Amino acid sequence: MSTVKNPHVQAIQAKINRVAQERSVTAPQMMTMFLLERAAVRLMADDKLRSSLIFKGGYVGVRVYNSSRYTTDLDAVIQGLPREEAIQRIKEAMSVDLADSVWFKFESIADLKTQGDYGGIGLVFRGGLGQPPPKIIKAQLVNIDIGIGDPVTPAPRTISTSFTIGEGSLTWQVYPVETILAEKIHALVKLGSRNSRAKDVYDIHLFLPTANLTALREAIKSTFEFRGDSLPQSIGNELSSINTGVLKRGWTAAVASIKQAPEFDEAFAVVINNLKLFDI
């Protein structure tokens, strides 16, 4: 990525390096988080996207729910906006120059499966700080994954999150922690022994103690019903019966950015015990 000798660009890069050091992450990781933030700012500058997009995933976990798990994608669901209009608005919003020395260029789009078997849109952009390089393929990938129409139970939260770099804040709609948990719990149950989403085990382990019991029950019920799956009598017992070999193999990569991460067996046992205590 190009960082031409532009004072504004150099100042931003210096701030990124400083914040990375303060947070004990690498400068490239901090740059990714900065680019995801600037992407979200662009999306929220469009009136219809601002009212239709509800953000979730690892970036919301980091910025809103104090997770330390590094992420490279921006995830959201879209409600009340036709698919093709949403795609066009996202592409246009990402191309807007906000005078923040950040640029994005659309690269590709694909249908994708999110949360198991449920369709969505994957938009891929290249992005960076300063001027685009002569060979755009060398620039950083920025992925925006959009799910279609998932229920958000309880209701989305509209919050303001201070910018990582610079003054100001991002006002956006985000998943409540109960909906985040419901979708991840559904994925664990649905995928069973073939599940490779080790990051979900870490997130459930982290977020479950903070959830409201009544709201979580409703969120789980809503998610299973929307996706046409039966809710087990005991989710804890259901998870106790799966072969965790595939999950366990992905654990090291899933928690690579986390200092003093628990061992997989410890985290999974806590998840099962907590779900049994919730008696969902």
Sequence and secondary structure as in RCSB ss.txt:
>XXXX:A:sequence
MSTVKNPHVQAIQAKINRVAQERSVTAPQMMTMFLLERAAVRLMADDKLRSSLIFKGGYVGVRVYNSSRYTTDLD
AVIQGLPREEAIQRIKEAMSVDLADSVWFKFESIADLKTQGDYGGIGLVFRGGLGQPPPKIIKAQLVNIDIGIGD
PVTPAPRTISTSFTIGEGSLTWQVYPVETILAEKIHALVKLGSRNSRAKDVYDIHLFLPTANLTALREAIKSTFE
FRGDSLPQSIGNELSSINTGVLKRGWTAAVASIKQAPEFDEAFAVVINNLKLFDI
>XXXX:A:secstr
    S HHHHHHHHHHHHHHHHHT  HHHHHHHHHHHHHHHHHHTSHHHHHHEEEEHHHHHHHHH       EEE
EEE SS HHHHHHHHHHHHT   SSSEEEEEEEEEEEEETTTEEEEEEEEEEEESS  SSGGGSEEEEEEEEES 
  SS  EEEEEE SSSS EEEEEE  HHHHHHHHHHHHHHHGGG   HHHHHHHHHHGGGS HHHHHHHHHHHHH
HTT    S HHHHHHTS  HHHHHTHHHHTTT TT   HHHHHHHHHHHHHHHT 
